[in-house]
């Protein structure tokens, strides 16, 4: 027998849409999203809130995904049992679709009046092919809870 880590998503918050990651975010809507991090960082975020990353593929902001599978992969350098996923509600505001490397607004979308940048799946922006969102203002993000992998026995 060996231990298998499993990530579970309960639909505890039915009022918060969990859209398929293939659909575009719509202006002014609130969505369920996920942020993968270490267990210790998750506790810090719960205490102090999210902080913008200073840079990244989409520039400054808080990186999230509507795809739980994507969030469970982060941070890439940690083993799964040291990871956590923060489930959040996000008021996306005005959304800019960034669908290719070198997009003219790839890192400057916020300067043009957008609140969130969205990379659709399989657009060539993310090596995994999974969707990603970058939210400029951490105040648009409300923490719901933290999800940890569940260890299950297997064969």
C-alpha positions as CSV (number, residue, x, y, z in Angstrom):
1,X,0.0,0.0,0.0
2,X,1.1,3.6,-0.6
3,X,-0.3,7.0,0.4
4,X,-2.1,9.0,-2.3
5,X,-2.7,12.7,-1.9
6,X,-6.0,13.8,-3.1
7,X,-7.4,17.3,-3.4
8,X,-11.1,17.7,-2.7
9,X,-13.4,20.5,-3.7
10,X,-16.7,20.7,-1.8
11,X,-19.3,22.9,-3.2
12,X,-19.9,24.6,0.2
13,X,-20.6,28.0,-1.3
14,X,-23.3,27.4,-4.0
15,X,-23.8,31.2,-4.4
16,X,-20.3,31.6,-5.8
17,X,-20.1,30.5,-9.4
18,X,-17.3,28.1,-10.3
19,X,-17.1,28.6,-14.0
20,X,-15.3,26.4,-16.4
21,X,-11.9,27.8,-17.0
22,X,-12.6,27.8,-20.7
23,X,-15.2,30.6,-20.4
24,X,-14.3,34.2,-20.3
25,X,-14.7,36.1,-17.1
26,X,-17.5,38.7,-17.4
27,X,-17.3,42.3,-16.2
28,X,-18.5,42.9,-12.6
29,X,-19.1,39.3,-11.7
30,X,-17.9,37.4,-8.6
31,X,-16.2,34.1,-9.2
32,X,-14.7,31.3,-7.1
33,X,-10.9,31.0,-7.7
34,X,-7.9,29.3,-6.2
35,X,-4.4,30.3,-5.2
36,X,-1.8,27.5,-4.7
37,X,0.8,28.2,-2.1
38,X,2.7,26.6,0.8
39,X,0.9,25.7,4.1
40,X,2.9,28.4,6.0
41,X,2.2,31.1,3.3
42,X,-1.5,30.2,3.4
43,X,-1.6,30.9,7.1
44,X,0.2,34.2,6.6
45,X,-2.3,35.2,3.8
46,X,-5.2,34.3,6.1
47,X,-3.8,36.6,8.8
48,X,-2.7,39.5,6.6
49,X,-4.5,39.1,3.3
50,X,-3.1,38.8,-0.2
51,X,-0.2,41.0,-1.4
52,X,0.6,41.8,-5.1
53,X,3.5,39.9,-6.6
54,X,5.9,42.5,-7.9
55,X,6.2,40.9,-11.3
56,X,5.2,37.8,-13.3
57,X,3.9,36.7,-16.7
58,X,1.1,39.3,-16.4
59,X,3.0,41.9,-14.3
60,X,2.0,43.0,-10.8
61,X,-1.0,41.4,-9.1
62,X,-2.3,38.4,-7.3
63,X,-2.2,35.2,-9.4
64,X,-5.2,32.9,-9.2
65,X,-6.9,30.3,-11.3
66,X,-10.5,29.1,-11.7
67,X,-8.9,25.7,-12.3
68,X,-8.4,23.8,-9.0
69,X,-6.0,21.4,-10.7
70,X,-3.7,24.2,-11.7
71,X,-3.7,25.7,-8.2
72,X,-2.8,22.3,-6.6
73,X,0.5,22.3,-8.5
74,X,1.9,25.3,-6.7
75,X,4.4,26.0,-5.5
76,X,6.1,23.8,-8.0
77,X,9.2,23.1,-5.9
78,X,7.3,21.8,-2.8
79,X,6.0,18.2,-2.4
80,X,2.2,18.0,-2.4
81,X,1.9,17.4,1.3
82,X,3.5,20.8,2.0
83,X,1.1,22.7,-0.3
84,X,-2.3,24.4,0.4
85,X,-4.9,26.0,-1.9
86,X,-6.7,29.1,-0.8
87,X,-10.3,29.1,-2.1
88,X,-11.5,32.7,-2.7
89,X,-14.3,34.8,-4.1
90,X,-13.1,37.4,-6.5
91,X,-14.9,40.5,-7.9
92,X,-13.1,40.5,-11.2
93,X,-14.2,44.0,-12.3
94,X,-13.1,44.8,-15.8
95,X,-11.3,41.9,-17.4
96,X,-8.6,42.0,-20.2
97,X,-8.1,38.7,-22.2
98,X,-4.3,38.2,-22.7
99,X,-4.2,35.3,-25.2
100,X,-0.6,35.2,-26.6
101,X,3.0,35.9,-25.6
102,X,4.0,39.5,-26.5
103,X,0.4,40.8,-26.2
104,X,0.6,44.6,-26.2
105,X,-1.1,44.8,-22.8
106,X,0.6,41.7,-21.3
107,X,2.1,43.6,-18.3
108,X,0.3,47.0,-18.6
109,X,-3.4,45.9,-18.6
110,X,-4.0,47.7,-15.3
111,X,-2.7,51.0,-16.8
112,X,-5.5,50.8,-19.4
113,X,-8.3,50.5,-16.8
114,X,-8.6,46.8,-16.3
115,X,-8.9,45.1,-12.9
116,X,-8.1,41.5,-13.9
117,X,-6.0,39.9,-16.7
118,X,-7.2,36.5,-18.0
119,X,-5.2,33.9,-19.9
120,X,-7.5,31.4,-21.4
121,X,-6.4,27.7,-21.5
122,X,-4.2,26.5,-24.3
123,X,-3.4,30.0,-25.6
124,X,0.4,29.5,-25.4
125,X,0.9,31.8,-22.3
126,X,1.2,29.1,-19.7
127,X,3.3,25.9,-20.2
128,X,0.7,23.7,-18.5
129,X,-2.0,25.0,-20.9
130,X,-4.3,25.8,-18.0
131,X,-6.0,29.2,-17.5
132,X,-4.7,31.9,-15.2
133,X,-6.0,35.1,-13.8
134,X,-4.1,38.1,-12.3
135,X,-6.1,40.5,-10.1
136,X,-4.6,43.9,-9.6
137,X,-6.2,44.9,-6.3
138,X,-6.0,42.4,-3.4
139,X,-9.1,44.1,-1.9
140,X,-11.2,42.4,-4.7
141,X,-10.3,39.0,-3.2
142,X,-12.2,37.5,-0.2
143,X,-10.8,34.3,1.3
144,X,-13.4,31.5,1.7
145,X,-11.1,28.8,3.2
146,X,-8.0,26.8,2.8
147,X,-7.9,23.3,1.2
148,X,-5.3,20.8,2.0
149,X,-4.6,17.5,0.2
150,X,-6.3,14.5,1.9
151,X,-4.1,11.5,2.3
152,X,-5.9,8.3,1.3
153,X,-4.6,4.7,1.3
154,X,-4.3,3.0,-2.0
155,X,-2.8,-0.1,-3.4
